[in-house]
Amino acid sequence: MSNIILHNGYAMPQLGLGVYKAEDGKSAIDSVLWALEAGYRHIDTAMIYKNEKSVGDAIKSSSVDRKDIFLTTKLWNDDIRAKKAKEAFYKSLELLSTDYVDLYLLHWPAKSFEDSWTVLEELYKEGLIKAIGVSNFNKCHFDSLEKTATIVPMVNQIETHPYFQNQELIDYCLSKKIEITAWSPIGGSWKDANVLEDKNIESIAKKHNKTIAQIIIRWHIDRNLVVIPKSVRKERIIQNFNIFDFKLDSEDMKVMKSLDKNRRFGPDPENFDF
């Protein structure tokens, strides 16, 4: 496992398990346990996923020490707008059965996100959060945040995959020492998201004797991003982790770069209605 070192010196495992759409209960618990058994040390959840309790239960029952697990959760938009960041954070702590989280993110740039960021800074200074960041922020949102923030976000979690590489935003964030986590890293389950059927990536996969998904995950790793593929299938969770025994060469990276269609599958951070 490789790590990304955040600008406060905290280490963030580069590969994690995302649990978006993992149903609360056995499905989410099993997914996290399988991931930890396979070697994952980074779990990414959110209040709105409604499975924080299961994530916490899995971590408690696992043989891996809590201190060795990088746990991310997120502040949902309703709580951002209602200026209830602190209450929401403590509720997440309770559900996760932990006394700190490794990374806490503003999930979307909802109205009043600047006020919520101030609360995150306070919780970070109290040691209840080891690193703070944002999700789905574009440059305009960072411009707004800069007016009041005293701490630069350590992470921005964004949509990026071969068909929407989002490189301009990535380059901007990295220039500010804001690390990137890729959500929907292999295209997700969005309508017409057929990244896993791409013949160019299939050729690279055959060359390395890997799956198309493994090639895409490795591509994110080789771009120096954090990547959190999601799955509730044990075989796929293990398979997604087995990407540290090879690297893409310069020709592979050139082919991957050529696939960018600048096509966003998920919601637009500057025009969302939830």
Secondary structure as GFF3:
##gff-version 3
##sequence-region A 1 274
A	DSSP	beta_strand	3	5	.	.	.	ID=ss1
A	DSSP	beta_strand	11	13	.	.	.	ID=ss2
A	DSSP	beta_strand	17	18	.	.	.	ID=ss3
A	DSSP	alpha_helix	26	38	.	.	.	ID=ss4
A	DSSP	beta_strand	42	44	.	.	.	ID=ss5
A	DSSP	three_ten_helix	47	49	.	.	.	ID=ss6
A	DSSP	alpha_helix	52	61	.	.	.	ID=ss7
A	DSSP	three_ten_helix	66	68	.	.	.	ID=ss8
A	DSSP	beta_strand	70	75	.	.	.	ID=ss9
A	DSSP	alpha_helix	77	81	.	.	.	ID=ss10
A	DSSP	alpha_helix	85	96	.	.	.	ID=ss11
A	DSSP	beta_strand	103	106	.	.	.	ID=ss12
A	DSSP	alpha_helix	113	125	.	.	.	ID=ss13
A	DSSP	beta_strand	132	135	.	.	.	ID=ss14
A	DSSP	alpha_helix	139	146	.	.	.	ID=ss15
A	DSSP	beta_strand	155	159	.	.	.	ID=ss16
A	DSSP	alpha_helix	167	175	.	.	.	ID=ss17
A	DSSP	beta_strand	179	183	.	.	.	ID=ss18
A	DSSP	three_ten_helix	195	197	.	.	.	ID=ss19
A	DSSP	alpha_helix	199	208	.	.	.	ID=ss20
A	DSSP	alpha_helix	212	222	.	.	.	ID=ss21
A	DSSP	beta_strand	226	227	.	.	.	ID=ss22
A	DSSP	alpha_helix	234	241	.	.	.	ID=ss23
A	DSSP	alpha_helix	250	258	.	.	.	ID=ss24
###
